[in-house]
Amino acid sequence: MNRFGTFPLDFERRSFFQNDLEVGSAEKLQTGCGLWHIFCDDGFQEPFDWKMTDFTKQRIAMVDSQIRPSDVTKYPIISAMLEIPLEDFVPDSCRQIAYAGTDTALAERRVLLDRRVLAKMLNELDIRSDEFVLDIGSGMGYSAAVISRMAEGVVALEEDVGMAEIAEGNFTRFSVDNAVSITGPLTEGAPKHGPYDAITIQGGVEVIPMAIIQQLKEGGKMGCIFAGRQPGECRVGMRRGNGIVWRTVFNADAPVIPGYEKQQEFVF
């Protein structure tokens, strides 16, 4: 029995810094995609080509031109986005444009967030290695795979059965051993495995159901995009009682997830 009940998860600790190398050591670090980087005081330098694929080059370009210039400083996020093959976490029709700097459509009013937005939100959430996270609207699992490099464990909630199955297959294929994909309504969360230290919502919201707030620990963190207004806002909040105390961290927008919109009031 583990933290997720019956799920066979192995919460092994992963360290990006192999052999306890530290910043400024100017040593070679090997990533999971067959590249060697020189890691110096000012961060990653250009890697040299070693069986580089076109997608690998696009992945490096995404991090260098989109993620790092967006003030994302946490190395678990940077290393995850350098290593995780994003092209396998999007619909086949989107593989060739997976690394474009925009949202990727998954279904009606459902997207994989622009990777800059995702990275900046996670950077602000500051998830720790001993925390358990609920990732709502995880799609094919990319956001949960990135979060898994920061957290002890991740529950990836997706209501589309097909996408949830792809996510679970991706977790197995890419050895994301501390994440599990479950299927259920996005408005109900996953109370069986809670309460959570942090909750992320992968899409726009106007309101957050109380059922979701109640699955967050007192003092726990939540990150999401408040849409439906211009400009939209990415906010990070902390649970206090039955509510969330929010702070706006940057402007961002995304389609509002079904069930997270405000109920319209009718005036007669």
N, C-alpha and C positions, 0 to 999 in steps of 0.2 A: 504494500500500500504506500502511495506517495501523496504529495501535495495535491495532485489532481484526482485522487481517488483510485480508480482502476487503470488509469492510463499508464502504459509502460514507458515512462520517461526517464531518461538518464541525465540528471542535471550536472553533467561534468563541467568543471570550470574550463573556460577557453581563454587563452591569453594570446593577443595579437603579437605581443612582444616576445618573440621566441628566444629562448635561452637567456631570459631576463635582461635583454638589451635595453638601454635607456636612450631617451632623446639626446642627440648630440654625439652618439657613439660612432656615427658614420660607418655603421656596419650594414651588411646586407640583410634584408628581411625578405623572406619568400612568402608570396601570397598564394592563395588557393587556386589562382588562375594561371599558374605557371610563369610568374614574373618575378624579377628581382628588383627591389627599389633600394636606393641609397637614402637612408633616413638621417637627416642632418638637422641642425638647429632651426632652420626655417621650414622644416616639414619635408614632405615627399619631393624628391627630384624626379626628373624624367627617367622612366625605366628604360632599360635597353631591350630590344626585341628578342624574345626567346619563344618561338612558336606562337607568336601573337596572332589571334584571330581578329577579324574586323570588329566583332562585338567587344572583344577585350580592349581594342583601341578606343572604341566609343565609350566604354565604361570609364577608362582613364580620363578621356576628354570631359566626360560628364562631371567627374569629381573635380578636375582641375579648373573647369570653366564655369560650373554651376554651383557646386557644393562648397568648396573651400572659399570662394569669394563671397559667399553668403554668411560669413562669420560663423561657420560650423567648425568648432574646435575640438570636439570630443572624438578621440581616435577610434573608439569602437564603431562609431557611425561611419567615419571615413573609411576604415578598413573593410567594414561590411559592404559598403557601396562599391568599393574597388573589387571585391571578390565575388559577391553574389551575382549570378547571371540573370540580370533583370529580364532579358529577352525570354526567359523560360517562365516568367511569372505574369505574362500578359497574353491576351488572345493572339492566336496565330496571325491574324490579319494585322496586328500591331507590332510584330516582332521587328520589322525593319525601321520603325520609328520609335522604338522603345526608349531611346536615349534623348529624344527631343525634350526640350525644357518646357513641358506642359503636362496637364492631366492626361491620363490614358483612359479612354472609355472602356468600361467593363460590361455595363448593362444600362438600362434606362435609369437615369439619375444616380448612377453608381460609377465611380472612377477610382483609379489608382492615382493618388495625389501627385502633383508635380513634385519631383524628388527634392527640389530645393525646399519646398514647403514642408515636406515630411521630415527632412533632415533638420531644418531649423526648429520645428516643433519638438522633435526628440531632444535636440540640443538644449532647449529651454526646460524641458521636463526633468532632465538630469536624473534619469532612471539609474538606480544603483544595482550592483551585482547580487544583492540579497533580496531583491524585490520581485513580486509576482504581478504580471500585467495582463489586463484584458484588452485585446485589440478588437474593436467593434468594426465590422465591415471590412474584414481583412482580405476579401477577394481571393486571389490565387496565392496569397501568403507572403508577398514581398515585404510588406510593412512588418509583419510578425517576424520574418527572418532577420530583418535588420534589428528589431527590438531585442531579439534573442541574444545578440552580441552584447547587450547592455544588462539584461535582466537575468534573474535566476530561472524564471519560467514564464511562458507566454501562452495564454489561451486565445486562439485566433477564431473569432466568432464570425460566421458567414451564413446567411439564410439561403443562398443559392447553392443547392446540393452539388451541382456540377463544379462550381468554383471551389467549394469546400473540399471536394475529392481531389481536385488538382493541387490544392494547397497541401493536403496531407501527403500526396505523392511527391511534391517538391521537397517537403521536410525530410522525407525518407531518402530521396535521391541525393540531396545536398547535405545530409547529416546534420540537420537542424534538430538536434536531439532534445532540446529543452523547450520545444513548442508543440502544441497539439491543435489540430483543426476540428472544430465542432460545428454542427449545423443547428440553427435556431433563429427565431425572430430577432432582428437587431434591436428592437425596442424593449426586449425582455432581458438582454444580457445573458450571463451564464452564472446564476447564483449558486449552483452546485459547487463550483470551484472557488467561490469568493470567501470572504471579502478580499479585495485587491489593493495592493499598494499604489497602483497607477492604472488609469484607464485612458486609452486613446480611441478617438472616433475618426475613422478614415472617410471623411466626407463632410459636407456642410450640415449645420444644424441651425434651427431657430429657437427651439426649446429642447431640453433634455428630460426624458421621462424620469420620474421619481424612482422607478424601479432600477434605473442605472445608477443614480446617485447613491442609493442605498447599498449597492454592491461595492462601493468604495470605502475603504477604512477611514475612520476619523483621522484627519490630517493627511489623507491620501491625496494624490495628484491626478489631475485630469487635463488632457489637451485636446482641443478641437477647433474647428473653424466656424465662427458665427457668420452665416451667410444671410441672404435675403435683404441685405442693405448694401449701399455703396459708400465707401469700399467695405468689403468683408474684413473680418478680423480673426486672426489666430489668437486664441486666448489660452492661458494656462491658469488653472485654479486649484484651490485646496479645499477639501471638505471641512465644513464647520457646521456641526449639527445636521440639519436636514437640507442644507444649502451648500453652494460653492462660492467661495470668495475668489473673484476673477481678477486677472490683470491682462491687459492687451500687450502682446509682444511684437506683433508686426501685422501688416495688412496682407490678407490672402482671401481667396474665394474658392468655392467649390459648389457643385449642385447639392441641394438639400436632400439628405437621405429620406426616403419615404418613412413616415412615422415620426420624424423630427421637425416637422413644420408646425407653425402656430395654427391653432384652430381659428378659422375665420369667424368673426362675429357678424351676425345678421341684424341689421337695423330696419325696423318696420316703420 
